[in-house]
Amino acid sequence: MSKILSNSAKCLKCGDTIYSAHRHDHKSCSCGSIFVDGGMEYLRHGYDKKENYENISIEVPDSVFEACKDALEWCDDNKRNNTGRICHMFIALRDSGFLELLDEK
């Protein structure tokens, strides 16, 4: 399974980037060529023509999400500043193998 971090798309016809913030938050671009829906609950996208649509949603595996959450909790418990929080987040991403997955894309 995976966690949706951003449910979004870009219309290549009008240039709008649209986001669905919550469940049943249906959004369309200004020219009406694409839509997104579902927020962080589910991904539902549509378009009039595939060449008008670019999916820019962000999903991560549950294990990566949990590793990042654990890293932030550790930082809170150990009173790390923002730089320390960022460092531990990247360590969690590296150790979970997520950064290597991005290199493959």
PAVEX-543005 format. One record per residue (C-alpha): residue in three letters; x negated, y negated, z. Coordinates in steps of 0.05 Angstrom, whole numbers. Each point is the difference from the previous one (the first is absolute). Layout:
<pt><type>Ala</type><u>X</u><v>Y</v><w>Z</w></pt>
...
***
This chain:
<pt><type>Met</type><u>0</u><v>0</v><w>0</w></pt>
<pt><type>Ser</type><u>-19</u><v>-72</v><w>-6</w></pt>
<pt><type>Lys</type><u>15</u><v>-68</v><w>30</w></pt>
<pt><type>Ile</type><u>23</u><v>-57</v><w>-44</w></pt>
<pt><type>Leu</type><u>-39</u><v>-63</v><w>18</w></pt>
<pt><type>Ser</type><u>26</u><v>-44</v><w>-57</w></pt>
<pt><type>Asn</type><u>58</u><v>13</v><w>-47</w></pt>
<pt><type>Ser</type><u>-14</u><v>-46</v><w>-58</w></pt>
<pt><type>Ala</type><u>-4</u><v>-7</v><w>-75</w></pt>
<pt><type>Lys</type><u>-22</u><v>-51</v><w>-51</w></pt>
<pt><type>Cys</type><u>40</u><v>-21</v><w>-60</w></pt>
<pt><type>Leu</type><u>-45</u><v>-4</v><w>-60</w></pt>
<pt><type>Lys</type><u>52</u><v>-39</v><w>-38</w></pt>
<pt><type>Cys</type><u>12</u><v>-60</v><w>46</w></pt>
<pt><type>Gly</type><u>-61</u><v>10</v><w>46</w></pt>
<pt><type>Asp</type><u>40</u><v>5</v><w>66</w></pt>
<pt><type>Thr</type><u>-25</u><v>44</v><w>56</w></pt>
<pt><type>Ile</type><u>58</u><v>26</v><w>41</w></pt>
<pt><type>Tyr</type><u>2</u><v>35</v><w>68</w></pt>
<pt><type>Ser</type><u>53</u><v>39</v><w>37</w></pt>
<pt><type>Ala</type><u>-8</u><v>-15</v><w>74</w></pt>
<pt><type>His</type><u>51</u><v>48</v><w>31</w></pt>
<pt><type>Arg</type><u>48</u><v>56</v><w>-16</w></pt>
<pt><type>His</type><u>52</u><v>-21</v><w>-51</w></pt>
<pt><type>Asp</type><u>-38</u><v>-65</v><w>-15</w></pt>
<pt><type>His</type><u>12</u><v>1</v><w>-75</w></pt>
<pt><type>Lys</type><u>-43</u><v>-52</v><w>-36</w></pt>
<pt><type>Ser</type><u>-3</u><v>-17</v><w>-74</w></pt>
<pt><type>Cys</type><u>-49</u><v>-43</v><w>-39</w></pt>
<pt><type>Ser</type><u>24</u><v>-67</v><w>-27</w></pt>
<pt><type>Cys</type><u>11</u><v>27</v><w>-70</w></pt>
<pt><type>Gly</type><u>36</u><v>62</v><w>25</w></pt>
<pt><type>Ser</type><u>-46</u><v>50</v><w>-34</w></pt>
<pt><type>Ile</type><u>-22</u><v>38</v><w>63</w></pt>
<pt><type>Phe</type><u>24</u><v>14</v><w>71</w></pt>
<pt><type>Val</type><u>-25</u><v>30</v><w>65</w></pt>
<pt><type>Asp</type><u>39</u><v>27</v><w>59</w></pt>
<pt><type>Gly</type><u>-11</u><v>39</v><w>64</w></pt>
<pt><type>Gly</type><u>-50</u><v>-40</v><w>40</w></pt>
<pt><type>Met</type><u>-46</u><v>46</v><w>40</w></pt>
<pt><type>Glu</type><u>53</u><v>55</v><w>2</w></pt>
<pt><type>Tyr</type><u>0</u><v>23</v><w>-73</w></pt>
<pt><type>Leu</type><u>-25</u><v>-23</v><w>-68</w></pt>
<pt><type>Arg</type><u>53</u><v>-14</v><w>-52</w></pt>
<pt><type>His</type><u>-22</u><v>-39</v><w>-61</w></pt>
<pt><type>Gly</type><u>32</u><v>-12</v><w>-68</w></pt>
<pt><type>Tyr</type><u>-14</u><v>-37</v><w>-64</w></pt>
<pt><type>Asp</type><u>31</u><v>-14</v><w>-67</w></pt>
<pt><type>Lys</type><u>-64</u><v>19</v><w>-38</w></pt>
<pt><type>Lys</type><u>-60</u><v>36</v><w>29</w></pt>
<pt><type>Glu</type><u>-48</u><v>-50</v><w>-31</w></pt>
<pt><type>Asn</type><u>31</u><v>-55</v><w>43</w></pt>
<pt><type>Tyr</type><u>-14</u><v>37</v><w>65</w></pt>
<pt><type>Glu</type><u>-62</u><v>10</v><w>44</w></pt>
<pt><type>Asn</type><u>6</u><v>38</v><w>66</w></pt>
<pt><type>Ile</type><u>-44</u><v>-35</v><w>52</w></pt>
<pt><type>Ser</type><u>29</u><v>35</v><w>61</w></pt>
<pt><type>Ile</type><u>-49</u><v>25</v><w>53</w></pt>
<pt><type>Glu</type><u>8</u><v>68</v><w>32</w></pt>
<pt><type>Val</type><u>-48</u><v>37</v><w>47</w></pt>
<pt><type>Pro</type><u>1</u><v>71</v><w>25</w></pt>
<pt><type>Asp</type><u>29</u><v>7</v><w>70</w></pt>
<pt><type>Ser</type><u>-68</u><v>24</v><w>26</w></pt>
<pt><type>Val</type><u>-34</u><v>-64</v><w>-24</w></pt>
<pt><type>Phe</type><u>55</u><v>-43</v><w>31</w></pt>
<pt><type>Glu</type><u>-8</u><v>36</v><w>67</w></pt>
<pt><type>Ala</type><u>-76</u><v>-7</v><w>-2</w></pt>
<pt><type>Cys</type><u>7</u><v>-75</v><w>-11</w></pt>
<pt><type>Lys</type><u>52</u><v>-5</v><w>55</w></pt>
<pt><type>Asp</type><u>-46</u><v>38</v><w>48</w></pt>
<pt><type>Ala</type><u>-58</u><v>-46</v><w>-19</w></pt>
<pt><type>Leu</type><u>41</u><v>-62</v><w>16</w></pt>
<pt><type>Glu</type><u>23</u><v>30</v><w>67</w></pt>
<pt><type>Trp</type><u>-73</u><v>15</v><w>17</w></pt>
<pt><type>Cys</type><u>-18</u><v>-72</v><w>-16</w></pt>
<pt><type>Asp</type><u>56</u><v>-26</v><w>44</w></pt>
<pt><type>Asp</type><u>-22</u><v>44</v><w>57</w></pt>
<pt><type>Asn</type><u>-73</u><v>-21</v><w>-8</w></pt>
<pt><type>Lys</type><u>15</u><v>-74</v><w>-10</w></pt>
<pt><type>Arg</type><u>-32</u><v>-5</v><w>-69</w></pt>
<pt><type>Asn</type><u>5</u><v>-66</v><w>-37</w></pt>
<pt><type>Asn</type><u>27</u><v>-7</v><w>-71</w></pt>
<pt><type>Thr</type><u>-68</u><v>18</v><w>-31</w></pt>
<pt><type>Gly</type><u>-3</u><v>63</v><w>42</w></pt>
<pt><type>Arg</type><u>72</u><v>17</v><w>-20</w></pt>
<pt><type>Ile</type><u>-17</u><v>-7</v><w>-74</w></pt>
<pt><type>Cys</type><u>-63</u><v>42</v><w>8</w></pt>
<pt><type>His</type><u>38</u><v>56</v><w>36</w></pt>
<pt><type>Met</type><u>55</u><v>-2</v><w>-52</w></pt>
<pt><type>Phe</type><u>-51</u><v>11</v><w>-56</w></pt>
<pt><type>Ile</type><u>-34</u><v>55</v><w>41</w></pt>
<pt><type>Ala</type><u>68</u><v>35</v><w>7</w></pt>
<pt><type>Leu</type><u>12</u><v>-7</v><w>-75</w></pt>
<pt><type>Arg</type><u>-69</u><v>27</v><w>-16</w></pt>
<pt><type>Asp</type><u>5</u><v>58</v><w>49</w></pt>
<pt><type>Ser</type><u>70</u><v>19</v><w>-25</w></pt>
<pt><type>Gly</type><u>-27</u><v>5</v><w>-71</w></pt>
<pt><type>Phe</type><u>48</u><v>-53</v><w>-25</w></pt>
<pt><type>Leu</type><u>-54</u><v>-45</v><w>-30</w></pt>
<pt><type>Glu</type><u>-25</u><v>59</v><w>-42</w></pt>
<pt><type>Leu</type><u>71</u><v>10</v><w>-25</w></pt>
<pt><type>Leu</type><u>1</u><v>-72</v><w>-24</w></pt>
<pt><type>Asp</type><u>-65</u><v>10</v><w>-38</w></pt>
<pt><type>Glu</type><u>32</u><v>57</v><w>-39</w></pt>
<pt><type>Lys</type><u>56</u><v>-45</v><w>-27</w></pt>
***
